[in-house]
Amino acid sequence: MYFPTSAARQLSTAPALPLPSELVLCLVPSPRKTLFCTLTKSGLSLWRVRPSAVLAYLSRAPSSLLEHGENASLHWSPDGKRIVIQTAQSYIVLISVEFNPDEVPYQSPPLAPSAQRHFLPGAGEALPFQSLSLHLEGVIRIEGTLLSVSPRKDYILFSTRSPPAVQRIPWPDVHLHDDANEDGGHKKSWGGYDTWVLNDRELPWLVDADVTITQMSHARATGVETWITSDGRHTWYSSTKTRICRPANQTPRGSSDSSSSQPQLQWQGTCIHNVDPPRWVQKRRQIEPDEEGDSFTYAEPRRAMVVAINAKFSIIAIGTYSGTVEYANLPSQEGLPPKPQVLQIPSMYARDGTGPVCTMEWSSDGYVLAVGWQKGWAIWSVGGRCLAWGFGVEYEVDEEKFQDAFMYGVLDLFWAPGNFELVMLAQSSPNKVDGQLFVIPFSKSATTGQHSPDNTQYAFLQMDDRVLVYRGADQPDMSVINPESDVWQHIKIPQSYLSTNWPIRYSCLSADGRLIAIAGRRGLVHYSSTSGRWKLFADELQEQAFTVKGGLLWFHHVLIAAVEVSNAYQIRLYSRDLELSNQNVLHREVISSPVVILSLVDNSLLVYTADNTLYHYLIIPTAETIKLHLCGSITFNGIIAAPGAVRVLSWMIPSAQKELGDPVDDLAVATVLMIVGGKLVLLRPRKSGDEEVKYDMQILADRIEFCWIHLRGIGTLENSLWGYDGQGIRLWLNALAIESSPPPDDAVDVPGNVKESVNIPLDFYPLSVLMDKGIIIGVENETGTRFSLPFAMFRHVTSSHLFLHHVLLFHLENAQIKEAVLFASHYQHLVFFAHALEILLHSVVEDDASLFNNERDDADDSAGNTVLSATIGFLDHFDDAMDVVVGCARKIEMTRWPRLFASSGTLRHYLRRALSLVA
C-alpha cells in the first residue's frame, strides 16, 4: 500500500533558525498542509512544504518570555490565518499569519546572455514563493493552569486543571482597538468565557468526574471531539449546537451578556478506551506539578497518549504509554462498545522496546497510519499490516557519521500533500544535533486514490514524480516467481506538468496495461507505452481551467474523466489518438453533483455521486465519435449514510441477464459491490409491489482495504470476490450465490459474519493477482544500512504466492473432486503446476497427521483420512501424480509415510521410487 523508497531527505540540521541552540518542541502543519511550523521555547519558524524553505520567523521578546512563559505547544486556526501558542505559564499567545500577494519574496536573478540554466523546477517547485509575515496579535491569560488548547472556526476551546473544566472563548475582534502594546501587538477585546465543569451534573457521562482533560482535538471531517483525560481514558465526544432559552436576567456560567444569545454547546460522549488504573500502581509525579505539588498521573501501560481519527474508514487509533497502538471502530448509534485491535510490531525489530507513543497521523486517504515512538517509527495499513518500521539500525553503522536520527525516535510527524512524503521531527539525542527535520519519500499503490476491482493483472504504484507498472504478467512463468526478475517499468511524469500541478491526485491504467493517465492539481496528461510518449495540453489555460474530481478510466483508447469546471461537474471523454484540447473532447455529460467514484464493467459506466445516487451509462461508439447513454439511476438514501466513505464500486450481473437480457435493464438485476468505510458490502436488488427496485445491504467483512472481482472464466473463480483485510486474502467463490440469511433477533449484527470460502494468509502486501497463472503478486519493504553510508536506504522487494492449492483444498474438503479436477485443468500447462500440487499434498498430509495425533486415543487408523484420500484420488487424474507423492514424501517425516502411502496405493512401489530419488 505505502512503502518508503530511496533515502530520507534532511531539511536542516538546525531548523530552529536563527537560534540553532534551542530545541524544536513540535512540528505542526497548516490545515491545507502547504505550510508548517516548527516551535522553540522563544520563537517559531514558518516553512513551505514544497519547495522546503523557511518563509518567516518570529522571535518573542525576552520580556514576553519572562512575563508569559516560554512556548510549550502550537496550534493552527481552521482557516490557517492564525497560530495559537500555549505557554508554560497558562497564557495563550495569538500570532496572525498575513499573506502579501503583491510582494515577491524571491525571484531568480537575471541570467547573462551567455549563461545557461543547469536545473529545472522539480515537482511543485514552479509556483512562486508566498510572501508571508508573522505578527503578534495578543496574549490571553488563562486562570486555573492551562492544560490543552484546540482552536475552532469561531472560538478557542481549552481545558484547565483547577477547576477541572472545559472552557470556550471567542476569537478577538481585531477592529475594536488599534493601540499597539509593548510587544508590538494590539489590544483586543474578547467576549466572556463559557465553562463546562467536569462534574456529574454538567458532564454526567464521564466515567470519573474527578479528572482533567489533558488533550483535546477536533476532526473537521466528522465534526466530533476527541478528549484524553488525566486518568488515561480516551473519550470520543460529539458536540451539537443548541440554542438554550433562559430568562432575560440569566446568563450562562462565565458568559457576558453579549454572548448569552449565541448558540450554546451541549456535549454527548462515549468512552472508547476504558482504562481502570489499579490503585496499587506506583504514581509518577508530573514534570510540572501544580502549586500544591501533589498532582500525579498513573504509569498505567494502557494509558492513552495520542489519538488519531480516520473518518474515511470509521476507525480511531489510540497510542498508549506502553507503546502499543490500538484500532477501534467509532461508536455506533446503538452505543455498543468498540472492540480494539492491538497492532503488532515484529518483535525482532524492537528488541529494546518502543517507548511511549509520541505522535500519530493518518494519511489523507485513510489507508495508512504513521506512528512515532520515543525509540522508533512505523507505518501501518488500515487493516493492521505493518508496512515499514525503523527502530535503530540492523547492521553496524558509523555512529558519528550516521545522520538519520529519526531511526532512533520521532517526536512529531505529518503527511505532506499527496501523501508521497512523510515529514518527521527526530527525537533529540546526545550524539546528534537536536531538532533535525527529515522527509521520507514513499511509493504507494494507485488503489489508494482510485481502484478498479476488475483490473487485477497489473500492479500500479505511484511515486512523487513517476509511476511504476508491474510487467511480470507479460513475462514467462518462471520470471513471475523469481524475486530477482526485473518486472517493474519506471515511467517519469513530464516535468513541465508536474512542476505546476503537483501533487498527483488520480492515476489509472488501462486493462491491457498500455495506457496511463495522470491528474494532478489541475488538468491531466496521458501516456502510451507503445509510443513511449506523453500527451499534454498545448494550451495551458485550458489545462488550468478544470480539475479532475472523481476519477479517471480507460475504455480501450478512450479516456473517461470526471471533472469540475467553474463549479459545474462533467464527465468528459478524450481520445488517445487526438491532441489534448477542449476542441477534441469526444463527449461531455453534465451531472448535477460531484462524482465520488467511477467504475467500468464491460461497456457499462457506473457513476456514484455525492448526492448518494448511482448512475448507469452505456458507452456507445458511433460512426464518428463515442458517447454516453444514460440507462437509469437509483438513490441509496437510507442505505449509504456517508457517500464520501465509498471507496470501491462495481457490480455483478446474473448469467441469464448477460446472455439474453437487455443491458438497459442491468441496473434492476445487478448485485452492487461496494467498500463503504472499510466494510465490504453487497447491495442486492429486489422489486417491491409497485415494481420499484430497492436494495438490501449484506455486510461480508469489515476492515477490508481493497478488493478484486473476477467476473468470467477459469471455472470456480467466475464471479469470485477477493478482499484483503490486512492479514490475508479472503476469497468468496461465486459471490452472486452467497445467501443473505438475517441473523436471529437476539443476535448482534457483527460485520464479517459471512464466512469466506478460502482464506489465504500472506506475509507480504498484495498488489495484484494473476488469475491465469494462479499467483498473487505483492511487495514488502526492506531497510538497509552500510557502515560506509551516513543514511538508511529503503526499497520494496517483489514477492509472490501461489493460490491454486488453497482453492483446490476447498473443493477437496467439500468432496468436490470433479470441480477440483476441472479447476486444475485450467492451470496444468504451467511450469510450476506440479509444485503447486506438491504444496497441496504437503499441507493435507500435515493437517492429517495433526488430526490423527489428536484423535489417536478414540479413533482408528482411518480417522481424518477422508481429505487425504480425496487428494490422492484427485492427483490420479494428472500425469505428475507419482512425482508429486514422492516429492512430498521426501519433505515430510518418515512417521507420516505409512498413512501417505496407504492412501496412495502400493506402498512398495512408492517406497522404491522414493529411495531411488534419495540415493
Beta strands, then each sheet from edge to edge (+ up, - down):
strand 1: 2-4
strand 2: 9-12
strand 3: 26-29
strand 4: 35-39
strand 5: 43-48
strand 6: 53-59
strand 7: 71-76
strand 8: 82-87
strand 9: 91-99
strand 10: 132-141
strand 11: 146-151
strand 12: 155-160
strand 13: 165-170
strand 14: 194-197
strand 15: 213-219
strand 16: 224-229
strand 17: 234-242
strand 18: 264-273
strand 19: 283-285
strand 20: 296-298
strand 21: 304-310
strand 22: 315-320
strand 23: 325-329
strand 24: 341-342
strand 25: 357-362
strand 26: 368-373
strand 27: 377-381
strand 28: 386-390
strand 29: 410-415
strand 30: 421-426
strand 31: 437-445
strand 32: 460-462
strand 33: 466-470
strand 34: 488-492
strand 35: 506-509
strand 36: 515-519
strand 37: 525-528
strand 38: 533-535
strand 39: 546-555
strand 40: 558-565
strand 41: 568-575
strand 42: 587-591
strand 43: 595-601
strand 44: 604-609
strand 45: 613-621
strand 46: 626-635
strand 47: 646-652
strand 48: 671-676
strand 49: 679-687
strand 50: 693-701
strand 51: 706-710
strand 52: 720-724
strand 53: 728-732
strand 54: 758-761
strand 55: 765-770
strand 56: 775-784
strand 57: 793-802
sheet 1: 1+ 31- 2+
sheet 2: 1+ 31- 30+ 29-
sheet 3: 1+ 31- 32+ 33- 34+
sheet 4: 3+ 4- 5+ 6-
sheet 5: 7+ 8- 9+ 10-
sheet 6: 11+ 12- 13+ 14-
sheet 7: 15+ 16- 17+ 18-
sheet 8: 19+ 20-
sheet 9: 21+ 22- 23+ 24-
sheet 10: 25+ 26- 27+ 28-
sheet 11: 35+ 36- 37+ 38-
sheet 12: 39+ 40- 41+ 42-
sheet 13: 43+ 44- 45+ 46-
sheet 14: 47+ 48- 49+ 50-
sheet 15: 51+ 52- 53+ 54-
sheet 16: 55+ 56- 57+
end
